[in-house]
Amino acid sequence: MADITFECPHCQQHIEADDSICGQTVECPSCKGEIVVPEKPKPRPAAKVAAIIPSSPAPEPDDPDDEQALFTKAPATRAYIGRMIGAGIWSIIGIVTLLVIEFNSFASIVLPPLVIGGITAFGIWIETHSTEYKLTTQRFFLKKGLIAKHLEELELYRVKDVTVNQGIIQRILGFGSVTILSTDDSTPKIVMHGIAKPMEVKELIRKTYRVARKKERVHAAEFIPS
């Protein structure tokens, strides 16, 4: 099958030839003149077409209403050090008494100190497990109760001040009370008792409520009574 078509330079006859003889000298079938079979023309490169590549969609900004938890805390056990010592003393009294008295006197002499110590220790457990403080980027929650729950909620933009109360013993043991003052009529004051590292907690609440104020466009001057 002919792959090349060209003209004879002598008689201008159109000649077809196989590309296997390209570059060879042959005889023109029309005028019998010698001709050189030209090389097979190279295919023209395909036209380059520019295409627009869609860029990756830009990441969506964080939803300003997306609320995130910053901490969840409960009263530290060491905040009840006095009651813990008292419970221990009552328990020791009961045990020592048990070792030195007759068994028939158990109910009247030994049992009361042990019961008092147990009740005191159980009361501490209840208070540390039934109270929960939670701070988010928008609100502060105070939850009380083991079975029946009581929940207080405070919008952070309503907070006007945060203070810390720490005695000498509390400072040594690393806990204290954090008080939140607000303009909310239902929760004008919330006290976080027995909080470990109270200064750090206070600063975190302060930074968070200042951000909440800016978001809600609330100015500190609005909290000052006229």
C-alpha positions as CSV (number, residue, x, y, z in Angstrom):
1,M,0.0,0.0,0.0
2,A,1.4,3.4,-1.1
3,D,2.2,5.7,1.8
4,I,3.8,8.6,0.0
5,T,2.4,10.8,-2.8
6,F,4.8,13.2,-4.7
7,E,5.3,14.8,-8.1
8,C,8.0,13.8,-10.6
9,P,10.4,16.8,-11.0
10,H,10.6,16.0,-14.7
11,C,7.0,15.5,-15.9
12,Q,5.0,16.6,-12.8
13,Q,3.3,13.2,-12.8
14,H,1.8,12.4,-9.4
15,I,3.5,9.3,-8.2
16,E,2.7,7.0,-5.2
17,A,5.4,5.1,-3.5
18,D,5.8,2.9,-0.4
19,D,7.6,4.6,2.5
20,S,10.1,1.6,2.6
21,I,12.0,3.1,-0.4
22,C,12.2,6.6,0.9
23,G,15.5,8.2,0.0
24,Q,16.2,5.7,-2.9
25,T,16.6,6.6,-6.6
26,V,13.9,5.0,-8.8
27,E,12.7,5.4,-12.4
28,C,9.6,7.5,-13.0
29,P,6.9,5.2,-14.4
30,S,5.8,8.0,-16.8
31,C,8.9,9.7,-18.2
32,K,11.4,7.1,-17.2
33,G,13.5,9.8,-15.6
34,E,15.5,9.1,-12.4
35,I,13.9,10.5,-9.3
36,V,14.7,10.3,-5.6
37,V,11.8,9.2,-3.4
38,P,11.4,11.9,-0.8
39,E,11.3,11.2,2.9
40,K,7.9,10.6,4.4
41,P,6.7,14.0,5.8
42,K,6.7,14.1,9.5
43,P,3.2,14.4,11.1
44,R,2.4,17.9,12.3
45,P,2.3,18.1,16.1
46,A,-1.1,18.4,17.5
47,A,-2.1,21.9,18.5
48,K,-1.7,22.6,22.1
49,V,-4.8,23.6,23.9
50,A,-4.6,25.5,27.1
51,A,-7.1,24.3,29.7
52,I,-8.2,25.9,32.9
53,I,-7.6,23.6,35.9
54,P,-10.2,24.4,38.6
55,S,-8.4,25.3,41.9
56,S,-9.2,23.4,45.1
57,P,-12.0,25.1,47.0
58,A,-10.7,27.4,49.7
59,P,-11.3,25.9,53.2
60,E,-14.4,27.3,54.8
61,P,-13.7,29.6,57.8
62,D,-14.6,28.2,61.2
63,D,-18.1,28.8,62.2
64,P,-18.2,31.7,64.7
65,D,-21.1,29.9,66.5
66,D,-19.1,26.7,66.9
67,E,-18.9,26.2,70.6
68,Q,-15.9,24.4,72.0
69,A,-15.3,23.1,75.5
70,L,-12.2,24.5,77.3
71,F,-12.3,22.6,80.6
72,T,-14.5,20.5,82.9
73,K,-13.5,20.6,86.5
74,A,-14.7,19.4,89.9
75,P,-13.7,20.4,93.4
76,A,-10.3,19.0,94.4
77,T,-10.3,16.4,97.1
78,R,-7.5,18.3,99.0
79,A,-9.9,21.2,99.4
80,Y,-11.6,19.1,102.1
81,I,-8.4,18.4,104.0
82,G,-9.9,19.4,107.3
83,R,-12.9,17.1,107.0
84,M,-10.6,14.3,105.7
85,I,-8.5,14.6,108.8
86,G,-11.6,14.5,111.0
87,A,-12.9,11.4,109.2
88,G,-9.5,9.7,109.7
89,I,-9.4,10.6,113.4
90,W,-12.9,9.2,114.0
91,S,-12.0,6.0,112.2
92,I,-8.8,5.6,114.2
93,I,-10.7,6.1,117.5
94,G,-13.2,3.4,116.5
95,I,-10.4,1.0,115.5
96,V,-8.4,1.6,118.7
97,T,-11.5,1.2,120.8
98,L,-12.3,-2.1,119.1
99,L,-8.9,-3.4,120.1
100,V,-9.1,-2.6,123.8
101,I,-12.8,-3.3,124.6
102,E,-14.8,-6.5,124.8
103,F,-16.8,-7.6,121.8
104,N,-20.2,-7.1,123.5
105,S,-19.5,-3.4,123.8
106,F,-18.9,-3.0,120.0
107,A,-22.3,-1.5,119.1
108,S,-22.3,1.1,121.8
109,I,-18.7,2.3,121.8
110,V,-16.9,1.3,118.6
111,L,-19.7,1.7,116.0
112,P,-20.4,5.5,116.5
113,P,-16.9,6.7,115.7
114,L,-16.7,4.4,112.7
115,V,-20.1,5.6,111.4
116,I,-19.1,9.3,111.9
117,G,-15.8,8.8,110.0
118,G,-17.6,6.9,107.2
119,I,-20.3,9.5,106.9
120,T,-17.8,12.3,106.7
121,A,-15.7,10.5,104.1
122,F,-18.8,9.7,102.0
123,G,-19.9,13.3,102.2
124,I,-16.6,14.5,100.8
125,W,-17.0,11.9,97.9
126,I,-20.5,13.2,97.2
127,E,-19.4,16.8,97.0
128,T,-16.4,16.1,94.7
129,H,-18.5,14.0,92.4
130,S,-21.8,15.9,92.3
131,T,-20.4,19.3,91.4
132,E,-19.1,20.0,87.9
133,Y,-17.8,23.3,86.4
134,K,-17.6,23.5,82.7
135,L,-16.2,26.4,80.5
136,T,-16.8,26.7,76.8
137,T,-15.9,29.4,74.3
138,Q,-19.4,30.9,74.8
139,R,-20.8,29.8,78.2
140,F,-20.0,28.7,81.7
141,F,-22.0,25.9,83.4
142,L,-22.4,24.9,87.0
143,K,-23.9,21.4,87.4
144,K,-24.9,20.0,90.8
145,G,-26.4,16.7,91.9
146,L,-25.7,13.0,91.5
147,I,-29.1,11.8,90.4
148,A,-31.3,15.0,90.3
149,K,-29.3,17.6,88.4
150,H,-29.4,21.3,88.9
151,L,-27.8,23.3,86.1
152,E,-26.9,27.0,86.1
153,E,-25.8,28.6,82.8
154,L,-24.1,31.9,82.2
155,E,-23.3,33.6,78.8
156,L,-19.7,34.7,79.0
157,Y,-20.3,38.1,77.4
158,R,-22.3,38.9,80.5
159,V,-19.3,38.4,82.8
160,K,-18.0,41.6,84.3
161,D,-15.3,40.3,86.7
162,V,-13.5,37.2,88.0
163,T,-11.7,37.0,91.4
164,V,-9.7,34.5,93.3
165,N,-9.9,33.8,97.1
166,Q,-6.9,31.9,98.5
167,G,-5.9,31.5,102.2
168,I,-2.4,30.6,103.3
169,I,-3.2,26.9,103.7
170,Q,-5.0,26.9,100.4
171,R,-2.1,28.5,98.6
172,I,0.3,25.9,100.1
173,L,-2.0,23.1,98.9
174,G,-2.6,24.7,95.5
175,F,-6.3,25.3,95.5
176,G,-8.8,28.1,96.1
177,S,-12.1,29.6,95.2
178,V,-12.9,31.4,91.9
179,T,-15.8,33.8,91.9
180,I,-17.5,34.9,88.7
181,L,-19.6,38.1,88.8
182,S,-22.0,38.9,86.0
183,T,-24.9,41.1,84.9
184,D,-27.2,38.1,84.5
185,D,-30.2,38.5,86.9
186,S,-30.5,34.7,87.3
187,T,-26.8,34.0,88.0
188,P,-25.2,37.2,89.2
189,K,-22.6,35.3,91.1
190,I,-21.1,31.9,90.7
191,V,-18.4,30.5,93.1
192,M,-16.2,27.7,92.1
193,H,-15.1,26.0,95.4
194,G,-12.0,24.0,95.9
195,I,-10.5,24.6,92.4
196,A,-6.9,23.4,91.8
197,K,-4.6,26.1,90.2
198,P,-7.2,28.8,90.7
199,M,-5.1,31.6,89.2
200,E,-4.7,29.7,85.9
201,V,-8.5,29.1,85.8
202,K,-9.2,32.7,86.5
203,E,-7.0,33.9,83.7
204,L,-8.5,31.4,81.2
205,I,-12.0,32.6,82.1
206,R,-10.9,36.2,81.8
207,K,-9.4,35.8,78.4
208,T,-12.5,33.8,77.2
209,Y,-15.1,36.3,78.4
210,R,-13.1,39.2,76.8
211,V,-13.3,37.4,73.4
212,A,-17.0,36.7,73.9
213,R,-17.5,40.4,74.6
214,K,-15.8,41.4,71.4
215,K,-17.9,38.9,69.4
216,E,-21.1,40.3,70.9
217,R,-19.8,43.9,70.6
218,V,-20.3,44.5,74.3
219,H,-18.1,47.1,76.0
220,A,-16.9,47.1,79.6
221,A,-18.5,50.6,80.1
222,E,-21.9,49.0,79.6
223,F,-21.5,47.2,82.9
224,I,-21.0,50.4,84.9
225,P,-24.2,51.6,86.5
226,S,-25.1,55.2,85.7
